[in-house]
């Protein structure tokens, strides 16, 4: 099943599948906020560091299998597989889009 995702989210997911940090950061607005496991990151530099350490180093690849609209956000869910404890783990990615970019992303397990 192929999900219909907005361009910035599809770009993020495709870059994650390649473990491409720069590609994962590119769809975010410059002032975007990423919330992951209690950590709040702002801007490309902080996101780049987290994605390199938590995603690329662990070879964590998110494979979305459901999408829905909820409270002004696009919620994309699916498993992430990689070299980390408990793999695979099912995650929900809550995207807020603005002007064809990701303005905010909250990741929860």
C-alpha positions in Angstrom: 0.0 0.0 0.0 1.3 3.4 -1.0 0.3 6.3 1.3 -0.5 9.7 -0.2 1.8 12.0 1.8 2.3 15.8 1.3 5.6 16.5 -0.5 7.6 17.7 2.6 6.6 14.6 4.6 7.2 12.2 1.7 10.7 13.8 1.3 11.4 13.3 5.0 10.4 9.6 4.8 12.4 9.0 1.6 15.5 10.6 3.1 15.1 8.5 6.3 14.9 5.3 4.2 18.3 6.4 2.7 19.6 7.4 6.2 20.4 10.8 4.7 20.5 13.4 7.5 20.7 16.4 5.2 17.7 15.1 3.2 15.7 14.6 6.5 16.4 18.1 7.6 15.7 19.8 4.3 11.9 19.7 4.4 11.8 21.5 7.7 11.3 25.3 8.0 14.4 27.0 9.3 12.7 27.7 12.7 11.0 24.3 12.9 10.6 22.5 16.2 11.1 18.8 16.7 9.9 17.0 19.9 11.2 13.5 20.5 11.1 11.6 23.7 10.9 14.7 25.9 13.7 16.5 24.0 12.8 19.7 22.2 15.0 20.8 19.3 14.8 24.0 17.3 16.3 24.7 13.9 18.2 22.7 11.4 21.5 22.4 13.4 19.9 20.9 16.5 17.8 18.5 14.4 20.8 17.4 12.3 22.7 16.4 15.5 19.8 14.4 16.9 19.0 12.7 13.5 22.7 11.7 13.1 23.0 10.3 16.6 19.5 8.7 17.1 18.5 7.8 13.6 21.5 7.2 11.3 23.8 5.7 14.0 21.0 3.2 14.9 20.0 2.7 11.3 16.4 3.5 12.3 14.1 3.5 9.3 10.5 4.5 9.8 8.0 2.8 7.5 4.7 4.6 7.6 1.6 2.4 7.2 -1.3 4.8 8.2 -2.0 8.5 7.9 -4.8 10.6 9.3 -5.7 14.2 10.0 -6.1 15.2 13.7 -6.4 18.6 15.3 -4.7 20.4 12.4 -1.8 17.9 12.2 -1.1 15.1 9.9 -0.4 11.9 12.0 1.7 9.3 10.3 2.1 6.0 12.0 4.2 2.9 11.4 7.1 0.8 12.7 10.7 1.8 12.8 13.3 -1.0 12.3 17.0 -0.7 13.1 19.9 -1.5 15.4 18.2 -0.4 18.7 16.6 -2.1 21.7 13.1 -3.3 21.1 13.2 -3.0 17.3 10.8 -2.8 15.6 8.9 -0.1 17.6 5.7 1.5 16.4 5.8 5.3 16.3 3.4 8.2 15.6 4.8 11.2 13.8 2.6 14.3 14.3 3.5 16.8 11.5 2.4 20.4 11.4 2.9 21.9 7.9 3.1 25.5 6.9 4.1 27.1 3.5 5.1 23.7 2.0 7.5 22.9 4.9 7.4 21.0 8.1 6.9 23.6 10.9 6.8 21.1 13.8 7.2 17.3 14.3 6.4 15.4 17.5 7.5 11.8 17.6 6.0 9.3 20.1 6.2 5.6 20.6 
